[in-house]
Amino acid sequence: MTSAANDLVDIEHMPRGGPGAGWLDRALQTDRLEYLDRDDVPDEVKQTVISDLKRSGERFGTHETLARFTMDLLGDIAEPKIIELGAGHGDLSAHILALHPGAKVTVTDIDPTSVTKMSSGPLGRHPRATTQVMDATNIDAAEDSYDLVVFAAAFHHLPPATAARAVAEATRVGKQFVVIDLMRLPAAVMLLLLAIGLPIMGLVAALFPKRRPVMHDGLISLLRMYSKSAYIALGRAAGQRISVQFIRLPGRFGVRGMGAVVYRREDSGPALVP
């Protein structure tokens, strides 16, 4: 068994706060699934959550901001090939296509209903876009097929061992793999936020029942976010020659609290882990 395989076995029970997470941080996480990840939840409920996320991103300009950030990672590549994993509604890819006249984007999600919905809309008709059902741990592409692999606002859905396999697979098919997600808060801050926010969420859910699914998933997302040390551990588990870089995103409201983690496969030498 390889060293990377051993790391995968060890990382299966890693806390979301990383290997050195304290007891409070470990207590403030959950294995409970979001509606988006449950097989017993109707598609219409899942699509309600995705539609809410789409509208929120449009309202605050999040999709465009993240698209511009991904363009910066590509530099001067004239016709970059990009694959988005866990796309959901596909708006990030749509903005990338609008911003870069030469970009070719493969837009994927593990949920067939989401892919069907994207395929029936503007992305499905775009000449530089391809929509496809795909598992992030089993990408149907050869090594270095893409200049950039993007996984935005959904990486926290993956448990640690699955996340490490996704990092390994994304760095196999892509020259860069960027994860964009909310970063885990310090345990004390999270505890305070829950103490203040839970009663408010309960009141809003009682007054506006249609908001319950997105609030349910938002709360679980908060408890499942990864920390920087966890991202480093995932990179190590994915392979011995994968570097990890953290980049601060613009501080506007729509992306506040989000961070970017860029993984790159190193062709020689040890992994460049900060």
N, C-alpha and C positions, 0 to 999 in steps of 0.2 A: 504493500500500500504506500502511495506517495505521501510526502509531507503535506501537500495541499489537501489530500483526502483525509488525513488525520485531523487537519484543522477544521474541515467541514464537520467531522464527527464532534469535535470539541465545541464548535460554535453553535450547534443546534440549540443549546439551552442558554446561549449568551443573553444577558439582559439588554433591553433596548438602550440603556445608558452606557453600554460597553462592558468589557470584562471586569473593570474595577468599580462598577456602580455600587453605591451604598445601599443600605437596607431600605431607606425611604424611597429612593429612586426605583428600586426593584419592586416595591409595593405599589408604586404609581405607574404600573403598566398592566396590560390585559391581553389575554389570548382570545378574548371575545371578538368575533368577526363583525365587520361592517356589513350593512345590508348589501353593498356591492359585491361582497365576497361569498354570500350565502346562497346555497342552491335552493333553499326553501322559500326564498323571497321572490314574488312575482316580478317579471321583467318591467312592468309599468312602474313599480316602486323604485327599482334601480334607476330607470330612466328619469324619474322625477328628481333623484339626487343628482344625476349627471347634468340635467337641464339647469338645476339651481347653481351648480358649479360653473357651468357655461355662462349663465347670466351674471354671476358675481365677477367672473374674469373680464367680461365685457364692460361691466359698470366701472371697474377700477383700472382697466387697462392692463391687467396682468398678462393676458395672452400676448399682447404686442410687446410689452416690456421683456418678457422671457424670450420671445422670438428674436428681438434685437440682441439680447445677450448671447444667444446661441450663434448668431451671425458673427459676433466678435470672435468666437472660438474658431470659426472657420478661416479667418484671415482673408487672403486674396484668392482663394480657390474659385475658379470661374464657374464650374459646374459641379458643385458639391453633391454627393449622394448622402442622404440623411435617412435614418429610420427612427420613428418615434414608437416607443413601447408604452403600453398602457394608455393609449391616447384618449379613450373615453369619448369625448365629443369631437376631437380633432381640431379645435380652434388654434392650438399652438402651431400645428403644421400648416394650417391655412394662412396664418400670418407670416410664417417663414416663406411660403410660396409667393406671397404678395410683396415681401421685402426684397427677395433675391430672385432676379429674373432667370438665373441659370440653375437654381436648386431643383433637385429631383428628390421627392420625399416618399418613403414607404410608411404608411400610417397603419399601425397595428393595435390590436387589443385582444385579450384572451376571450372576451365576451362576444359571441356571434351577433347578438342583437345590436350591440353598439357598432360593430363593424358594418352590419347591414344598413343601419341608419346613416352612418358616414358615407357609405357607398351610394346611397340614394340621393345624397345632397351634392353641394358644389365640389367637394373633394372627389367624389366618384366620377365627376365629369371633367376634372382638371387634367390637362394633358401631361403634367409633370408629377402627378400623384398616383399612387397605387395603394389601395386599401386591402388589408389582409388580416385574417384571424391568426394570431400567433402568440405562443407562450414565450415569455421573456427568458426562460431557461432552456429553450429549444428553438433557436432562431434559424430559419431556413435560408442560410446564406453561407458562402465560402468565407474563408479568412480574409480580413481586410476588405470586405465588400463595400464598406461605408466609410466616409470621412468622419461622420459623427453619429453616435447613437444617443438618443435623448429619452430620458424617463422622468417626466415632470409631474409632481404633486400626487404620485401614486406609489412610490417605492416603499413607503411604510406599510403598504398592504402585505408585503412579503415577509414571512418569518425569517429569522436569521440564516438558516441553512439554505433556504430557497433564494434569499437575497444574494448570498455568496455565489451560488451557481449562476444567478443572473449577471453578476459582475464578471465572472469568468467567461460566460457566453458573449456578453456585449463587447468585452475587450478582445475576444477572438475575431468577431466579425467587423469591428469598428476600430479606427485609429485612435478615437477618443470616445469615452463614454461619460456623459454628464448626467448626474442625478440632481434634480432640482426639487427640493422639498422643504417643509418646515423643519427647523432644527429642534432637537429636544431641549426643553427648558430645564434650568436647575430645579431640583426636586422641591425646594422650599417655595420657589416662584410658582411652580405648577400646583402645589398644594393650596397656596393662597388663591390662585386663579380659580381652582375648582370650588373652593369655599364660597367665593363671591359669585361665580358664574352658574353653578348648578341650580340655585333657587331661581335665578333669572330665566334659565333655560326651561325649567319646569313650568314657570308662569307663561312663557311664550308658547310652549308646546300645548298648554291647556287652552290658550286663547286662539291659537292658529294651528289646528291639528295637521294641516297639510305640511307644516314645517318640521314635523317630528322626524321624518326619515333623515333629512339633511343634518338636523341637530344631533340625532343619534350617531350618525357616521362621523360628524365633526368631533364629538366627544371621544369616541374610540380612536380617531386619528391622533388626537392630542396625546393619548396614552401609549401609542404605538410608534411615535417618532423615534428616529435613531439619533444618537449623539455623535460628535466628531470621533471619539474614541471607538465607537461602534463601527463607524464607516471605515476607519483604519483597520480594525480587526476583520471586517468583511473583505477588504482588499487583500489582506494577508492570506485569508482562507481561500480566496479565489485563485491565487497563484503567487509564486515566489518573485516574479518580476513584474509586478503591477505597482505603478506609482499612484499616490493619492495627493490631490491638491484641493484646497478649500478656497473658494472665491466668494467675496461678499457681493451680494446683489444690491441694486439700487434701493434706497430706503423709502420709496414711495409706499403709500398705504397698501396697495394691492399685493405687494410682494414683501411687506415688512414681516420679519421673522423667518423668511425663507433663506436658504443657503444653497450654494452649488458645490457639488463634489465632482471633481473630474478625475476619472481613472484612465490611465494609459498603460499599455503593455510595453515593458522595456525589452528591447532586443538584446541587451547585454548589460551586465552589472547588476548590483542589488536593487531592490525596489526603493524608490525615493519616497519614503514615508516620513512625513513631518513629525 
